[in-house]
Amino acid sequence: MKTRIVFTVFLIVLCVFSLSAKEKLHLKIGTYENSPKIFTDDNGEISGFWADITKEIAKRENWEIEWVHGTWDQCLQRLENKEIDIMVDVGLTPARQKRFAFSNEILLLSWTRLYTQEGTELQSILDLNGKKIAGLKGSFNIEGPEGLKDIVDKFNINCKIIEMDDYIKVFEALDKKIIYAGITNKDFGDKHEQDYRVERTSIIFQPARMQFAFTRDSELTPHLIDKIDQQIIKLKKDTNSIYYNSMEKYLGEQEKITVFPLWIKITIAIILTFVIIFWIFIIFLKNQVKHRTQELEQDITKLKQAEEEITKLSKIVETTCQLVVLTTIDGSVVYVNQAYLDISGFIESEVIGSSMFDFTAEEGMKILKEETIPQLLSSGHWQGEMIVRIKDGTKFPADLICSLIKNKNDEPEYFVAVFNDITERKLVVEQIKTSEEKYRVITENAKHIIITHDLDGKITYANNFALEYMNITKEEVIGQSIAEFIHSREDMDAMKQRQHDFITGKNNVHHYELNVKNLSGEYRILEVYGNPIIDSNNNITAVLIIAYDITERKKTENALRESEARFKALHNASFGGITIHDKGLILDCNKGLAEITGYTVDELVGMDGLLLIAEESREIVMENILAGYEEPYEAIGIRKNGEKYPLRLEARQIPYKGKEVRVVEFRDITESKKIEEEIKQRMRELEIFNDAAVDRELVINDLRKEVNEMLEKMGKKKKYDIVT
């Protein structure tokens, strides 16, 4: 009986497995053109790294797959609409997690590389200011964390980002110099950069984990994720699998601002306004001439000359960098120059006949209606700032000069407006205000004496610390002679002579020690630094005094000097180059790093830190960055002059300005490597001597001493006890 039951169960299980084997799961998988990761080959077949892995998994799981081709953006939309089941080569972002489900296993690590037009010298990410940059529409490179949009926002870079359907179009646009720069993933760039006139830059960013993406709410999705994760794990464990073979096959290996005086800008704007007014007036005359051609045949020569002048003036308006707009009194646009079309992004047919109010930002609408137009109608002119909106919704501040044009009956007919983009000027002004406020706060809260006095020695300013130090109010000290606070007549005479020499240019060094007394009668020693305050005519008008109380320092100067020497020796012996970076982008560093690499500190800040690592070590360094690795390890560094050298790196995650970054110590171990090799050589010699000649103890002792001395130089313990 039991045997019959077991046999029945066996038949049922066998039937179930037989049915499962016959029923293939049909899956629709999205594909797009991103060679060599995934692409359509010359035979029309879907090929590339992702295609190989996907086909292998489908074969192992007995799935039937159907490739659905489209652009990147189309594929993501189809996945969200449940028109396909799986999408390959998708970078994980918070926004995408809300739209799709993702595999747990990472199939590929990638990052974004920046390319420019051939022959372009791009020094840093800041050189992209004011430029056009293209990338793949809807891609991780543009939209993802630390992507292009994130980086330009972080560094306040004002550039235009153009989204294209595939990376081929990005390289074609660079080749034709339609754009200044373009971004692709590293694998596409490595494969195709030789096919186009493009320049690879040293700027790489946004390390990314590439995974399979799935329809979020599908009942089938958990099953697909589980199966694909299992197969990826198996493929990675087998070093001879298609995962490694396919990877080897497809994936081996600030513009200077010229600030013109305001009066020049106004003069140029007025001249251009009158030129434009004159040109419009000529157009009006030209229309009249057409109706009176027969009556003016005798003036044909003069008319041709006038037309030539009109052409010249028209070229001036068309080629000027200023934005020129002509409207009727009711605001209907009748003319815009080429500069307006280039900057706004509109085409002429979209603007002509439209209302000027359609292109005015909400912030400027009230000014336009309540101030600009009424003043134009009353006085004929208006000048001020206006917020302008362009086609993509971007807004920028502009210096606007408007004039009213009247017809022959002295009736208002047109408004002509000339715009100047003042974004950079506003930024400079804001920076100046910020700088002034910063230094005012620093001065008022500085913990040392800051005083200014005129050429007669009368105090004109004293900071809070100076007032507290002298135990006096600001009202009591302003206007007093600085001599009132000097300890002795001898110090007074010496200070006066120094300042006289300083002011007359006989001595540019204004640094000395001075004995003073405060109102409590206490004598103190000050270290004084003086700097001239110079007016616009390069004349010295006053003197800035910065003084530090060094009384206590003087008392303990000898002890401090000895302590300082010990500290300096310890510092020089213990620390190499230190840098703080965010995903490889250097935020700050010390002089030690500059000395090791050959770059200046200013060159290093803002630089891609991977450029300090030799090509053969960059992959392991990038992996350690992504993994948050915090143990010491060795790599090969590269200096500014191209010299390679052995390097020990040790990093820690630290909070920095509201986010987690990495601090890394660079230590040049060239000498250590040499000493280590010498030690090994000496130890080999020692072993030879030890094995071959027991009776040569004195020679062995000498060798042991040398080994011990070398180990001490490296900061390690002695290896041998010396018998004397």
Secondary structure, DSSP 4 states (H G I P E B T S, - for coil): -HHHHHHHHHHHHHHHHHHHHH-PEEEEEEE--BTTTBEE-TTS-EESHHHHHHHHHHHHHTEEEEEEE--HHHHHHHHHTTS-SEEEEEE--HHHHHHEEE-SS--EEEEEEEEEETT----SGGGGTT-EEEEETT-HHHHSTTSHHHHHHHTT---EEEEESSHHHHHHHHHTTSSSEEEEEHHHHHHHGGGTTEEEEEEEEEEEEEEEEEETT-TTHHHHHHHHHHHHHHHHH-TTSHHHHHHHHHH---PPP----HHHHHHHHHHHHHHHHHHHHHHHHHHHHHHTTGGGGGGHHHHHHHHHHHHHHHHHHHH-SSEEEEEETT-BEEEE-HHHHHHH---HHHHTTSBGGGGB-HHHHHHIIIIIHHHHHHHSEEEEEEEEE-TTS-EEEEEEEEEEEE-TTS-EEEEEEEEEE-HHHHHHHHHHHHHHHHHHHHHHH-SSEEEEEETTSBEEEE-HHHHHHHT--HHHHTT-BGGGGBS-HHHHHHHHHHHHHHHHTS----EEEEEEE-TT--EEEEEEEEEEEE-TTS-EEEEEEEEEE-HHHHHTHHHHHHHHHHHHHHHHHH--EEEEEETTEEEEE-HHHHHHHS--HHHHTTSBGGGGB-HHHHHHHHHHHHHT--S-EEEEEE-TTS-EEEEEEEEEEEEETTEEEEEEEEEE-HHHHHHHHHHHHHHHHHHHHHHH-TT-HHHHHHHHHHHHHHHHHTT---S-PPP-
